[in-house]
């Protein structure tokens, strides 16, 4: 952020942040799969994952009506879907924070991360369908469901999770230098990019006001969620 404030030309080339995010998603998904196979699919795990899915459906519902006080239906639904769907950036940062403090947490929570992506998006689309009367608006549910369940972040998370489950401890030992040894270095550069993006958007407060800016610029995944409004 300081680099932006002092008008330094420091920047990370556009394709690199995408690569960094893909690596982080793979690393946490793979580790989650290994931890899931260690803990087993117990009743506790099943109830936790079910609670995560329910929250992904409930949060967009009440968030939508709060946002509707200031925003139109499309924007309110798009941002409500963002809040219901967990942010991978937040998850990665929280995981790293807990690890640095030496606080153990169950690796199967990565499965919850993957499961919370799609339900929130679908709820957002249903809200748009219920609260707009635009006859020209057409929904392609096959396209919507494909995007919700097979978008790159969900697919990579679930795929790496399954790889972790299938390879188990042996796979972890083989890939540990890549998935664990490089993790914090990659995370550092990723958060550097997040800082640059956040600093460039601070001026938007003057244009949009505090309420709109806070709900529209929560994290980098918000932009991807705006395809909800387009539908």
C-alpha positions, 0 to 999 in steps of 0.5 A, a space after each residue: 500500500 505504501 508503494 501506491 501512496 508514494 507513487 512507486 512503479 512497483 507492480 506484479 504483472 497481470 498473469 502472475 497473481 492468477 498463477 499465485 492464486 492457483 498455486 495457493 488453491 492447489 496447496 490448501 486443497 491437497 493438504 485438506 485432502 490428506 487431512 480428510 483421509 487422516 480424520 476419516 468421514 465421521 459424523 462430526 465431519 459430515 455435520 460440519 460440512 452440512 453446516 457450511 453449506 447451510 450457511 452458504 445459503 442463509 448468509 446471501 438471504 439476509 445480506 441481500 435485503 440489507 444491501 437492497 437498502 442502498 443498491 439495486 437488485 442485481 448488485 445486491 444479489 451479486 454481492 450477497 453471493 460473494 458474502 455467502 461464498 467463502 473467500 479463498 483469500 480470507 481462508 488462506 490468510 486465516 489458515 496461515 495465521 493459525 499455523 503461525 500461532 501454532 493453533 491446530 485446525 482440521 484440514 477437512 475445512 478445505 472441503 467446506 471451502 469448496 462446498 460453500 462456493 456454489 450454493 451461494 451463487 445459486 441463491 443469488 441467481 434465485 434472488 434475482 429471478 424473484 425480485 426483478 420483473 424484466 421479461 427480456 432477462 433470460 436465464 441459462 440454468 445449464 450455463 449457470 450450474 456449470 459455472 457454479 460447480 465447474 469454475 476454475 477455483 472450485 474445480 481446482 480445490 475439489 480436484 486437489 482435495 481428491 488428489 490428497 485423499 487418493 495419495 494420502 501420506 505418501 503423496 504428502 511426503 512427495 509433494 511437501 517441498 512444493 505444497 508446503 515449502 513454497 507456501 509462505 513465499 508465494 503467499 507473501 507475493 500474493 498478499 503484496 498484490 492484494 495490498 497494491 489493489 486495495 491501495 489503488 481502490 481507496 480513492 473510490 471511497 470519495 466517489 461511491 461513499 463508504 457503504 457502497 465501497 465496503 460492500 463492493 470491494 471486499 476482495 478480488 473475488 467480487 469481480 468474478 461474482 459480478 457475472 451473477 448480475 449479468 444473468 
